[in-house]
């Protein structure tokens, strides 16, 4: 049995007419929502398709797979191999800028403003308030963002540690990524920032934290993002860009919002803690 995604789609398509109506409902859903198949369990897919989990299992076996997980694997592999195509996007930016740099700049400005407006929307307000409450109440805040997402993750950690002392920035320095997660538990939170193409280490950390029953706050591009698979709070932010590289303006806006909400919750203690931090930084001449 082929485990290639194109072969699996072809098999679903060619077998469709011979399936029962219930199996067709499941097959149609899988063909129309390949990302969700790659990310979700059989029960979730069955719910989305409006069928029973046993129907999805029967579909898998009727196509020659051992079960749903075997059928799902090509969809998962497709997500893992979803390349960012930065080079082709860069070429497109260069092509569009020929003779019209002003137009390209205007397009970039409009897109970045739209990213912030959609991110700081009324729809996200409740999620941010709830996430801030969870972070405020936990024993320790683990902060994770790798590759491009490292910048907003570092900004959160840096600003947060000015008035709180319970954050830990999880990174890959010195090869101790796994060591930094040791001890995470249900008393803690993991703030994870991740966008396509999702970094494998980030997803591994989310799964590890979920197994430890830590409370997960995900800042990502979709509620079906693998970073949000076990999240108690998911803050969806736009990362579209007129440039060749995806935008982190929305993620930075979320960080600013969370920090503002958290420092407000800290109350008067935050003022004295920040004053002490300022004295310490001044004493060692941190600023020019």
Rosetta blueprint (number, residue, H / E / L):
1 X L
2 X L
3 X L
4 X L
5 X H
6 X H
7 X H
8 X H
9 X H
10 X H
11 X H
12 X H
13 X H
14 X H
15 X H
16 X H
17 X H
18 X H
19 X L
20 X L
21 X H
22 X H
23 X H
24 X H
25 X H
26 X H
27 X H
28 X H
29 X H
30 X H
31 X H
32 X H
33 X L
34 X H
35 X H
36 X H
37 X H
38 X H
39 X H
40 X L
41 X L
42 X H
43 X H
44 X H
45 X H
46 X H
47 X H
48 X H
49 X H
50 X L
51 X L
52 X L
53 X H
54 X H
55 X H
56 X H
57 X H
58 X H
59 X H
60 X H
61 X H
62 X H
63 X L
64 X L
65 X L
66 X L
67 X L
68 X H
69 X H
70 X H
71 X H
72 X H
73 X H
74 X H
75 X H
76 X H
77 X H
78 X H
79 X H
80 X H
81 X L
82 X L
83 X L
84 X L
85 X L
86 X H
87 X H
88 X H
89 X H
90 X H
91 X H
92 X H
93 X H
94 X H
95 X H
96 X H
97 X H
98 X L
99 X L
100 X L
101 X H
102 X H
103 X H
104 X H
105 X H
106 X H
107 X H
108 X H
109 X H
110 X H
111 X H
112 X H
113 X H
114 X H
115 X H
116 X H
117 X H
118 X H
119 X H
120 X L
121 X L
122 X H
123 X H
124 X H
125 X H
126 X H
127 X H
128 X H
129 X H
130 X H
131 X H
132 X H
133 X H
134 X H
135 X H
136 X H
137 X H
138 X L
139 X L
140 X L
141 X E
142 X E
143 X E
144 X E
145 X L
146 X L
147 X H
148 X H
149 X H
150 X H
151 X H
152 X H
153 X H
154 X H
155 X H
156 X H
157 X H
158 X H
159 X H
160 X H
161 X L
162 X L
163 X L
164 X L
165 X L
166 X L
167 X E
168 X E
169 X E
170 X E
171 X L
172 X L
173 X H
174 X H
175 X H
176 X L
177 X H
178 X H
179 X H
180 X H
181 X L
182 X L
183 X L
184 X L
185 X L
186 X L
187 X L
188 X L
189 X E
190 X E
191 X E
192 X E
193 X E
194 X L
195 X L
196 X L
197 X L
198 X L
199 X L
200 X H
201 X H
202 X H
203 X H
204 X H
205 X H
206 X H
207 X H
208 X H
209 X H
210 X H
211 X H
212 X L
213 X L
214 X L
215 X E
216 X E
217 X E
218 X E
219 X E
220 X E
221 X L
222 X L
223 X L
224 X L
225 X L
226 X H
227 X H
228 X H
229 X L
230 X L
231 X L
232 X L
233 X E
234 X E
235 X E
236 X E
237 X L
238 X L
239 X L
240 X L
241 X L
242 X L
243 X L
244 X L
245 X L
246 X L
247 X L
248 X L
249 X H
250 X H
251 X H
252 X H
253 X H
254 X H
255 X H
256 X H
257 X H
258 X H
259 X H
260 X H
261 X H
262 X H
263 X H
264 X H
265 X H
266 X H
267 X L
268 X H
269 X H
270 X H
271 X H
272 X H
273 X H
274 X H
275 X H
276 X H
277 X H
278 X H
279 X H
280 X H
281 X H
282 X H
283 X H
284 X L
285 X L
286 X L
287 X L
288 X L
